[in-house]
Amino acid sequence: MDVIKRIAAELSVKPQQISAAVALLDEGATVPFIARYRKEVTEGLDDTQLRHLEERLTYLRELNDRRNTILDSIRSQGKLTPELEQAILDADTKTLLEDLYLPYKPKRRTKAQIAREAGLEPLADALLDNRDLVPEQVAQRYIDADKGVADVAAALDGARQIIMERISEDAELLSELRERIWNKGILQSTIVAGKEVEAAKFKDYFDYSEAINKIPSHRALALFRGRNEDMLNLTLKPAELDQEEHQLCTQFVCQRLQITDTAKPADSWLADTARFAWKIKLFTRIDMDLKLRLREAAEQEAIRVFASNLRDLLLAAPAGPKATMGLDPGIRTGVKVAVVDATGKLLATETVYPHQPKNQWDQSIATLARMIAQFGVQLVSIGNGTASRETDQLVADLMKRHKELLFQKITVSEAGASVYSASELAAKEFPDLDVSLRGAVSIARRLQDPLAELVKIDPKSIGVGQYQHDVNQVQLARMLDTVVEDCVNAVGVDVNTASVALLKQVSGLSASISENIVAFRNQNGPFANRAQLNKVPRLGDKAFEQAAGFLRIMNGDNPLDASAVHPEAYPVVNAILDDTGKSIRDLIGQSQALRSLNPANYANADFGLPTVTDILQELEKPGRDPRPEFKSVQFKEGVEKITDLEPGMTLEGVVTNVAAFGAFVDIGVHQDGLVHISHLADDFVKDPRDVVKAGDMVKVRVLEIDVARQRISLSMKKSVDEADIVRGEKPQRPANKPALKGKPQQVVPNTMSNAFAKALKK
């Protein structure tokens, strides 16, 4: 298979564009670098196209490697015909390739193989070639007790096993039947007997069925989780009328065996063989294949959702370089406090105890006020975990008592803060700081710059995934790594303030080189220009080429070093300066003057029109941040816990996670509510991400509250039908259910649907 032509066709671009990009990737160039600084080489392939190319290149190269292995194997057996070789060369998926290899694949000793060893293959061939033969009569000749063929029945059973194996290894037939069942099949789940109580979270699937090719990813993963936990039985029916479909599929097998007249003795026997082959061999294989296909598709969708949510979270609006106080709320253990300066440097820490059992409310306010005044705090970042709303009240009271302190309070997600606190990275950064206080530092910094702080945490611990532990972990990690890389390089990195964790995500920089950059910076002071990076140990020419354009030096010797203009393109800027007669400081940021220039006048053999156009745009807004403007949500006063909610109530919230079935919204009650996909908008919504993304501020209306199961149903529709709102007495906590303690648990998406079935029913 010509990999280049195949990818070019998939992306609808020219093969030479793909060849050029592949060559750059093979040389070690990263996707962000190619997309930003090699537009002339690839003729403008963007980062989305390049990511698809990179993924498909890996798959198709693996496919070709497997193809060569299979060809070598069959060739060594002396069974490689020109027709088979061509079919293998034409196979465009791993599934089809394995189907073709199946008859020649070394396998364990099957019943068919035992029958061949007993000399029964000629019997099978005779019955296939001459349908007038009477199977019982012909089989008499093959009885041989020494070979394990005791009687006629044993001989015929051996012949049948041989034919059944051949049929089950017919790649074309297998492919046709597999697609037929995929398009018509029904997947059914039932509760494992005796597990009704234990499997309560899978209640929606106790008696459930749906077309296998229509099952959305979140339901598929819930079904497989239920099966893996031995709570659910999963059965594939070939169609709604499964018996009729079994008969039709048997007829397909009969046609393959060219059975036309079952009145003939051999045909009648072969018809039974076809029926056994379908039920025992083919359908069993297809059942396994299609469940695997469903699972892989569901995993890919779940990974895509996770990646999209992570991208939105990483590219959330930064509050900017302002002195910030981070509060990690707690009740018994107190509220942990950390103050960082505008660059994120830790200035002070403290622990206050405003809540039970110490109730040191006034003392806590006094301590926080003193620290805010002492360090000029402009922002107070409050983690959204246990005691978040109580701590928010504390800060609100502080603002009322000390109007002279001008600061803003914002509640942020603390997902992953505890993971960071106990990490090796945090231990290196704050070796003498208590683990509990490190979380407060992270909460402060993630408000200043979410990207810079969240890259320190394993993406799988940030809490924006959907069934993340049920998917292929290697594929998930690979996808999330590319998202982090793309986000970091899209924003750029201040080389004089960035951590090792942030620097190592920059194109071309490894962890060891990033450590060397920080060590060099600590020893020699801030970098004054990009050229100094060449003095960093192990940062060679190739790494510099890949990284330099994404590294920013603010207030350095050359204003261009604070922009995305690559040092290799500085000669183009010099030509523009010569032409305009201005200095770089006079020209940079001057929109009118820059827009009057014709990019074609500065293009040459090394830097084409796309690069020159990018340079002029960058000079107009140097170092522009692609992230949105910072805004904060205001939770409704007096609504602090789930029992404060009432159906019909309108609230502000922030989207914390987007799944295939809807969006989770933090409304300030320690438990995210779900806006089902059917309530995201007044119009039909196919993909929730078309309407919302993680970090969005939204207005929602409460539809239903289930205190016992900690579930909240919300709507974002402008006009909500009163029938959708489940009204009644104000929900109270059951007498036998104690107040929740500790951090609220993330709601598993598939457990939400039962709570909302009534609310969403019309």
Sequence and secondary structure as in RCSB ss.txt:
>XXXX:A:sequence
MDVIKRIAAELSVKPQQISAAVALLDEGATVPFIARYRKEVTEGLDDTQLRHLEERLTYLRELNDRRNTILDSIR
SQGKLTPELEQAILDADTKTLLEDLYLPYKPKRRTKAQIAREAGLEPLADALLDNRDLVPEQVAQRYIDADKGVA
DVAAALDGARQIIMERISEDAELLSELRERIWNKGILQSTIVAGKEVEAAKFKDYFDYSEAINKIPSHRALALFR
GRNEDMLNLTLKPAELDQEEHQLCTQFVCQRLQITDTAKPADSWLADTARFAWKIKLFTRIDMDLKLRLREAAEQ
EAIRVFASNLRDLLLAAPAGPKATMGLDPGIRTGVKVAVVDATGKLLATETVYPHQPKNQWDQSIATLARMIAQF
GVQLVSIGNGTASRETDQLVADLMKRHKELLFQKITVSEAGASVYSASELAAKEFPDLDVSLRGAVSIARRLQDP
LAELVKIDPKSIGVGQYQHDVNQVQLARMLDTVVEDCVNAVGVDVNTASVALLKQVSGLSASISENIVAFRNQNG
PFANRAQLNKVPRLGDKAFEQAAGFLRIMNGDNPLDASAVHPEAYPVVNAILDDTGKSIRDLIGQSQALRSLNPA
NYANADFGLPTVTDILQELEKPGRDPRPEFKSVQFKEGVEKITDLEPGMTLEGVVTNVAAFGAFVDIGVHQDGLV
HISHLADDFVKDPRDVVKAGDMVKVRVLEIDVARQRISLSMKKSVDEADIVRGEKPQRPANKPALKGKPQQVVPN
TMSNAFAKALKK
>XXXX:A:secstr
  HHHHHHHHHTS HHHHHHHHHHHHTT  HHHHHHH HHHHTS  HHHHHHHHHHHHHHHHHHHHHHHHHHHHH
HTT   HHHHHHHHH  SHHHHHHHHGGGS     HHHHHHHTT HHHHHHHHH TTS HHHHHGGG BGGGTB 
SHHHHHHHHHHHHHHHHHT HHHHHHHHHHHHHH EEEEEE TT TTTTGGGGGGTEEEEEGGG  HHHHHHHHH
HHHTTSEEEEEESSSSHHHHHHHHHHHHHHHTT   TTSHHHHHHHHHHHHIIIIIIHHHHHHHHHHHHHHHHHH
HHHHHHHHHHHHHHTS    S  EEEEE  STT EEEEEE TT  EEEEEEE  STTT  HHHHHHHHHHHHHHH
T  EEEEESSTTHHHHHHHHHHHHHH TTS  EEEEE  TTHHHHHTSHHHHHH TTS HHHHHHHHHHHHHH H
HHHHTTS GGGSS  SSGGGS HHHHHHHHHHHHHHHHHHH EETTT  HHHHTTSTT  HHHHHHHHHHHHHH 
S SSGGGGGGSTT  HHHHHHHGGGEE TT S GGGGSS  GGGHHHHHHHHHHHT  HHHHTT HHHHHTS GG
GG  SSS HHHHHHHHHHHHSTT   S         TT  SGGG  TT EEEEEEEEEETTEEEEE SSSS EEE
EGGGS SS  S GGGT  TT EEEEEEEEEETTTTEEEEE  SS  GGGS   S     TTS    SS     GG
GTHHHHHHHH  
